[in-house]
Amino acid sequence: MFVIKYYVGNSLQTLTYKDTAEYVARQQLEVPDVEDYYRLESVTLAGADLPGFTGKTTGELFDFLLANEKK
């Protein structure tokens, strides 16, 4: 499971995906699941912090995953 916890204003929201590829694909749709400026609380993959990610926004998360997907 890939779980993203982020803030919309002061409200904590959660998105859950089967993996990082599903999140990247959904963010590339005409209407993405989440805007790229939301502040992150946590990002976990299989119950652990996402390795190597130090960003603070959903946009930075998308860029990180896209860059690492091609490696």
Contacts in CASP RR format, 6 or more apart in sequence:
PFRMAT RR
TARGET T0000
AUTHOR 0000-0000-0000
METHOD contacts of the structure
MODEL  1
MFVIKYYVGNSLQTLTYKDTAEYVARQQLEVPDVEDYYRLESVTLAGADL
PGFTGKTTGELFDFLLANEKK
1 16 0 8 1.000
1 17 0 8 1.000
1 18 0 8 1.000
1 44 0 8 1.000
1 45 0 8 1.000
1 46 0 8 1.000
1 47 0 8 1.000
2 16 0 8 1.000
2 17 0 8 1.000
2 18 0 8 1.000
2 19 0 8 1.000
2 20 0 8 1.000
2 22 0 8 1.000
2 23 0 8 1.000
2 43 0 8 1.000
2 44 0 8 1.000
2 45 0 8 1.000
3 14 0 8 1.000
3 15 0 8 1.000
3 16 0 8 1.000
3 17 0 8 1.000
3 42 0 8 1.000
3 43 0 8 1.000
3 44 0 8 1.000
3 45 0 8 1.000
3 47 0 8 1.000
4 14 0 8 1.000
4 15 0 8 1.000
4 16 0 8 1.000
4 17 0 8 1.000
4 23 0 8 1.000
4 34 0 8 1.000
4 40 0 8 1.000
4 42 0 8 1.000
4 43 0 8 1.000
4 58 0 8 1.000
4 61 0 8 1.000
5 12 0 8 1.000
5 13 0 8 1.000
5 14 0 8 1.000
5 40 0 8 1.000
5 41 0 8 1.000
5 42 0 8 1.000
5 43 0 8 1.000
6 12 0 8 1.000
6 13 0 8 1.000
6 15 0 8 1.000
6 34 0 8 1.000
6 38 0 8 1.000
6 39 0 8 1.000
6 40 0 8 1.000
6 41 0 8 1.000
6 58 0 8 1.000
7 13 0 8 1.000
7 38 0 8 1.000
7 39 0 8 1.000
7 40 0 8 1.000
7 41 0 8 1.000
8 38 0 8 1.000
12 41 0 8 1.000
13 38 0 8 1.000
15 23 0 8 1.000
15 33 0 8 1.000
15 34 0 8 1.000
17 23 0 8 1.000
17 26 0 8 1.000
19 45 0 8 1.000
20 45 0 8 1.000
20 50 0 8 1.000
20 65 0 8 1.000
20 69 0 8 1.000
21 69 0 8 1.000
23 33 0 8 1.000
23 62 0 8 1.000
23 65 0 8 1.000
24 62 0 8 1.000
24 65 0 8 1.000
24 66 0 8 1.000
24 69 0 8 1.000
26 32 0 8 1.000
26 33 0 8 1.000
27 33 0 8 1.000
27 34 0 8 1.000
27 36 0 8 1.000
27 62 0 8 1.000
34 58 0 8 1.000
35 58 0 8 1.000
36 57 0 8 1.000
36 58 0 8 1.000
36 59 0 8 1.000
36 62 0 8 1.000
37 57 0 8 1.000
37 58 0 8 1.000
37 59 0 8 1.000
38 57 0 8 1.000
38 58 0 8 1.000
39 56 0 8 1.000
39 57 0 8 1.000
40 55 0 8 1.000
40 56 0 8 1.000
40 57 0 8 1.000
40 58 0 8 1.000
40 60 0 8 1.000
40 61 0 8 1.000
42 49 0 8 1.000
43 49 0 8 1.000
43 50 0 8 1.000
43 53 0 8 1.000
43 61 0 8 1.000
44 50 0 8 1.000
45 51 0 8 1.000
50 61 0 8 1.000
52 64 0 8 1.000
53 61 0 8 1.000
53 64 0 8 1.000
55 61 0 8 1.000
55 64 0 8 1.000
END
